[in-house]
Amino acid sequence: MDSKRVSVNMTKKALVEYVLVSYYTRLSGFFSIILGIIGIVLFVIGYMRGARYQAMAVYAFIAVLSLIGNPITLIHKARVQAATSPAYKNPITYDITPEGLTISVVVPYDDAYGDDTQDDDANGGSSKNIEQEKLEWRHIYRLRLGRKMLAIHTSPIHAFILPLTELGDSLDEVAGLLVKYSAPHSPHISGNLNKYLK
C-alpha cells in the first residue's frame, strides 16, 4: 500500500518517554547525569575522609537533584502537558502519502481563538476548526521508535508523536511507509527502524 491514514490520541506514557529520551540524548541531559555521578563520588570520598557534614549535604543534594529531581520534574511536566494541552484534546490524523505527511487536528473554536463567540453559521455550520500541517519528506529530520512512541522529528527539538498503543497492528505499515518515503532524504533513523529499509 502506498498511503495510510491513522488517527491517534496522545497518551501520557508516550509523551513522558518522548520528553525523557529527548532530554537525556542531548548535552544538557548528559551533563545532568555526569553532575549527579560527581555528586555521589564526592559524597562517598567525603564520607570516607570524614568531611564536614555541610559539604557532604551539598554533594548529596547535587546528586539527588540531578539524578532524581530532574527526571521527576520532566515526568510531571509531560503528564501535565498531556492532560491540559489543547493540541491533545482531540485525535490527531496523519496522512502518509508518497508526496508527504499531512498532520490534521480538529480544534474547537474556543480553543483555537480563546473564546466561543464564533458564529456557527459563519463557519459553515461548524464550531470546529481543522488545523493542518503539510510536510514534504525532505523536512523529516529524524525518525525514532521507542518502547511507547514513534517520533517524527522535524528538528532536533520538535516532533510529532504517535503512541504505539494507538497504532496497534498498523505500526509496521506506518513505520515502513515513514522510513520508505523519508529515507531518500537521509534523516536520522533509529536503529530499530532499520528493518524497514529496503
Residue pairs with C-beta under 8 A, 6 or more apart in sequence:
1 173
1 177
2 97
2 98
2 177
3 95
3 96
3 97
3 98
3 177
4 95
4 96
4 170
4 173
4 174
4 177
5 93
5 94
5 95
5 96
6 93
6 94
6 96
6 162
6 166
6 167
6 170
6 174
7 91
7 92
7 93
7 94
8 91
8 92
8 94
8 162
8 163
8 166
8 167
9 88
9 90
9 91
9 92
9 163
9 166
10 82
10 85
10 87
10 88
10 92
10 161
10 163
11 82
11 148
11 163
11 165
11 166
12 78
12 79
12 82
12 83
13 148
13 163
13 165
14 148
14 149
14 161
14 162
14 163
14 164
14 165
15 78
15 79
15 81
15 82
15 88
15 149
15 161
16 74
16 75
16 78
16 79
16 82
16 148
17 146
17 147
17 148
17 149
18 78
18 146
18 149
18 151
18 159
18 161
19 74
19 75
19 77
19 78
20 71
20 74
20 75
20 78
21 144
21 146
21 151
22 157
22 159
23 29
23 32
23 70
23 74
24 30
24 32
24 33
26 156
32 66
32 67
32 70
33 66
33 67
35 62
35 66
36 62
36 63
36 65
36 66
36 67
37 63
37 67
38 62
39 59
39 60
39 61
39 62
39 63
39 64
39 66
39 67
40 59
40 63
40 67
42 59
42 62
43 56
43 59
43 60
43 63
45 51
46 52
46 55
46 56
46 59
47 56
81 88
82 88
86 107
86 111
86 112
87 105
87 107
89 108
89 111
90 105
90 106
90 107
90 108
91 105
91 106
92 103
92 104
92 105
92 160
93 103
93 104
93 105
94 101
94 102
94 103
94 160
94 162
94 174
95 101
95 102
95 103
95 104
96 174
96 177
96 178
96 181
98 181
99 136
100 134
100 135
100 136
100 137
100 181
101 134
101 135
101 137
101 140
101 152
101 178
101 181
102 132
102 133
102 134
102 135
103 132
103 133
103 134
103 135
103 160
104 130
104 131
104 132
105 130
105 131
106 128
106 129
106 130
107 128
107 129
107 130
107 131
108 116
108 127
108 128
108 129
109 115
109 116
109 118
109 123
109 127
109 128
109 129
110 116
110 118
112 129
112 131
113 129
116 127
118 127
120 126
120 127
123 129
135 154
137 181
137 182
137 184
137 185
138 185
139 154
140 152
140 153
140 154
140 178
140 182
140 185
140 187
141 153
141 154
141 155
141 156
141 187
141 188
142 151
142 153
142 156
142 159
142 187
142 188
142 189
142 190
143 150
143 151
143 152
143 153
143 175
143 178
143 179
143 182
143 187
143 188
143 189
143 190
143 193
144 150
144 151
144 153
144 159
144 188
144 190
144 193
145 151
145 175
145 190
145 192
145 193
146 164
147 164
148 163
148 164
148 165
149 161
149 162
149 163
149 164
150 161
150 162
150 164
150 167
150 171
150 174
150 175
150 178
151 159
151 160
151 161
151 162
152 159
152 160
152 161
152 162
152 178
153 159
153 187
153 188
154 160
162 174
164 171
167 174
172 196
175 193
175 196
176 196
178 196
179 189
179 193
179 196
179 197
180 196
180 198
182 189
183 189
183 197
189 197
